[in-house]
Structures are given as structure tokens and as C-alpha cells.
């Protein structure tokens, strides 16, 4: 199985989906404990949520699960949120802080190096290639990183997460127009929302977001309560529940795609 599936479009927006995959190679799955084999920290049905919302969008979807290796973490292993609970490049625990590996079978440095080469690097090579292609066509590219998470995870954050969590690393990763457009749609919606709250953008957003070079990145972390039948197994997609959310996302993505952003002076 390929590490990444790419669907090319001719528009300026690239939809990244690093956490929607559920593939775990057999040799790695055998090392997961019963808790790990639940794959509970998947961005469940993120591809279905965004399917068909923006004609012309390019989509990249990691096929592998984040327990194999996390495509939205720094390959050097640096924490995204120093001082806060989080999961790493090859997670040792789930989002509840519970072990996911059989005792003594946690990923070794050699495992991590192998998985970086087999999964993480191909995903980002594909994403970098699409960024270059889209930028060459339009003069700029917008990386919109698609994420979702359970709305209540005490190990990671207090209380209930807002439905829409927009991350631009404090405005560093995109032109102001992008942040403004996203927040305008969020504010006009019935959904709770926050800008650069608990989730202000993962490694993908921070790494690719270089507005001075014509590459803009924004992360959308969505509470799964807005589109799943329940935030528990079998993690069923609820097409009725998510109708208003999909309508919002359709308008938001269309707004981003219609922005007339300036290409960098150096081209």
C-alpha cells in the first residue's frame, strides 16, 4: 500500500489529511496492545467530511495510521507544544495517556528511522511536490490541513473543545486575509470556534507556512461531535448531523480559493 494517496486539482488549495489513515502493517500491529489496536486517535472519516466540498482542490491523504508514525510531527522529534501533554513522532500512548504498545515492544530509535523513511518522508515529499506545482500555476499555494479530534480529552485539554479550532501559529503561517476569511465564516456560523487556541497548527502548518515565499498554511481541527454519530466505536459518520458543518466548510474553502493573493516579489 502506498503511504500517500494524491488527487490532483487545478486550484490553489491543497487539502492535507495526515491522520485519516488506518493502515497498520501486520508486524507493527502485532506489537500494539489491545488499547492500541482500537486506533481511537484516528481523524475518523475526515476524507468523507471534506469530500466534494471544493472543486479543483488537491487532496493528499496518508494511508497509514498515526501510531505507525505521525506525519504531522517534526521528523526530528521536537515537541509541538513544549510543557503540554501531547503525543510524539511515534506515539508511546494514546490521547488519554494510556500505553498503546505491548510491554517492551515500544518503537525503538531504529524503528523510528525506518518508519520515517517508509511513511513520513514519502508523505511530505508528495506534499512538497504538490505545493511546488500549485505555486508554479497560481503564484502561491494554500495548504489547508484537515484534522479532527474527540471533543473531550482531559489528558490534552480541559473542558469541551470548541467545534472549530483554527490554527495559524499566531498568524505566522499565512497571509492575514486567509485567517480573516476563515474566522469570518466561523463567527457567522452556529459553531463554537477559536483562533490559535489549544491547537494552533501542527508541524505541517508550521513547516510549509511561509507566506513570504508564497506558501500559506492553515490548520482546521474539528471536534468529532459535530459529524460523528458518537465519539466512540464504531466511530460512525453521521451525514445528517454534519450537513451544516459541510455547508460551512464548503463556503470557507471557496472563500480561500477565491482570494487574490500576491505572489512573492522574487517569483
N, C-alpha and C positions, 0 to 999 in steps of 0.2 A: 504494500500500500504506500502510495506517495505521501510524504509528510505534509504537503500542502496542495489544496485544490484552488486553482485560479480561474475565474471567469472574467474575461476582459471586456471593458466597456470603452466608449469613446468620450466620456465626460470627465470632468476634473476631480471627481470624488472617488476615493478608494475606501471601501469598507473592509476593515481588518477584523478577523474573528479568531483570535489566538486560543480561545478557551472553550470552543464549542465541540471539539473532537472528543470521541470516547474510545478510540482505539488504544489498546494496551497490548503490546506484543506478549506472547504467551510466557516467555521466560521472565519478563518483568512482572506480569500478573501473578505468577506463582510465588513471588516474594511479597506481594501485598497481603495484609491480614484481612479478616472479614470486614472490618470497618473500611479499609482502603478499597476493597473491591466494590463497595457501593458507589464509588465515583461521585459522591454527593456534591462536590465542589465544581461540577460542570456548569458552564453557562448554557443551561438547558434550552434547546430549541432556538438558539439565537439566530440561526440561519432562517428558520421559519418566520420568526418575528420580523425580520427585515426583507424577506423575500418579495421581490417585485415592487418595492417602495420607490426606487429611483431608477428609471430607465437610463441606461448609459453608465451606470456605476460599475466600477471594477470591484470584484469581491475576492478576498483571499481568506481561506478557511483552513486552519490547522486541523488535520485529521486525528492527531494523537492527543491523548489526554494530558492535562497539566501535571498529573502525578508522574508521568514519564519524564517530562521536563517542561518547565513553564516558559512558553515563548514570549511572555510579557515581563520577563525578568532580565536584569543585567547579566550578560554572559559571564562577567567577572564575579558575580555573586554578591555584589553590593546591595544592601537593603534599600528598598524604595522609600520606606518610612522609618528612618532611624528612631529608636526609642519607643516604637509602637509595635504591637503584635502584628505579625504578617507571616506569609509563607514564602519560602525561598525558591531558588532556581530548580532544585529537585526537592520538593516538599518532604519534610520529615513527619509532619502532622497535617490533619485536615483543618478547616476553618474554625473548628471548635477546640483546637489544641490537642486533639486525640491522635495517638500514633496511627499510621496507616500501613506500616511495614511489619512483617514478622520480625521478632527479636533477632538481631544480628544480621538481618538482610537489608538494612537501610542502604541507600545508594552510596557507593564509595567514590573517592575522587576519580578513579579510573572509569567508573560508570558514568559519572557526570561528563567527563571529557568525551566519552563515546557518544552519549546522547546529544551533547552539543553539536557534534559533527553530523549525526544522523537525522536530527529533528530540528533543533533550534536554528542552526546555520542555514539549512535549506529554506525554512520559512522566511527568514529575513533576507536571504538572497533573492527570493521571489518578490518580496515586498519592495526591496530596494530597486529591483528591475522595473516594477510597475510604477513606482514613484518617478523614476527617470523617464519612462515612456510617456506618462501623463504630463509631466512637466515639459517635455520636449514639444508636446502637442499644444498645450494651453499656456505655457509660460509660467505655470505654477501647478501645484498639486495639493489636494486636501486629503489628509489621512484621517478618517473618522473611525476610531477604534470602538468596536461594539462589544459591550460586556453586560453581564447580569449577575445577580447575587441574591441570596436569601435576604429578606428584609430585617431579620433579627438574628444577630450573631454576637453574643456578648463577649466572646474572646477577641473580636476585632473592633467592635464599637458599641457604645451604649445606646439603649433605646431602639427605636424603629428607624431604619434608614429612609430618607426621602425617596420617592419613586424615581426621580430623575437626578442623577449626580453627574454634573458636567465638570470635566477636568481639563485645565489648560496650563497646569503648573504655575498658577498665579499670573496668567496672561503671557507667559514666555514662549509658548509653543505655537501660537497662531496670531494672525492679524486681528486687531480689535474688532473688525467687522464680523468675523466668524463667531467670536464669543458673544457679541451683541446680538447677532441673529439667533443663535441657539437659546440664549436667555430670554429673548423676546417671545419666542414660541413657548418656552417653559412657563413664563409668567402669565401668558394668556390661556394656559391650559388648566384643567381641573386638578392636575397632579402636583404633589409636593415636589420641591426642587431645591437644589443648592449648587452654587458655583465654587469649585475648589474647596470642597468640604473634606470629609474623611478620605475620599478618593479624588485626588487632583491630577491624575494621569499616571499611567504606568510607564515602564521603560520604553515601550513603543512610542507613546506620545512624546516623551521627553527626548528620545533619541532622534526621531525623524522631524520633530517640530523645530524647524529652522526658518522662521518667516523671512529673515534677512536674505535667505537663499531661495526663496520662492516655494518652500515646502512647509505647509501648515498642518498641524495635528491637533486633534481634539478627542477626548475620550468621553463616552457616554456609558455610565454604569447604571443599570436599571434594576430596581427591586423586582424580584421574580413574582411577587404577589400581584403585580399588575398584569401578568399574562399567563401564569400557570394556574391550573385548577387548584393546586395546593403546593406549598413549598416542602414537599416530601415525596418519597417514592409513591407512584411511578413517575412523578415529575411530568404530568400530562399537560400538553399545550392546550390552552383554552381559547379557541378562535373567537368566541363571543366576548369573553372578558377583555381580550386585547384589542378589540376593534377600535376603540377611541385612542388607545396608545399608538396603534399603527397609523391612524389618521394624523396624529400629531407628528410622528416621525416622518411620515411622507412629506408633510409641509416643511418640516425643519430641513430635511435633506434637500428638498427642492430650493429652499432659500439659499442654502450653502452653494449648491451647484450654479445658481444664477448670479452669484457675486462676481463683480468685475475687479478682481484683484490685480494689482500691478505686478508685472514680472520684475525680478531684481535688476538693478541697473546694469550689472555685468552679464545679464542674459542667463 
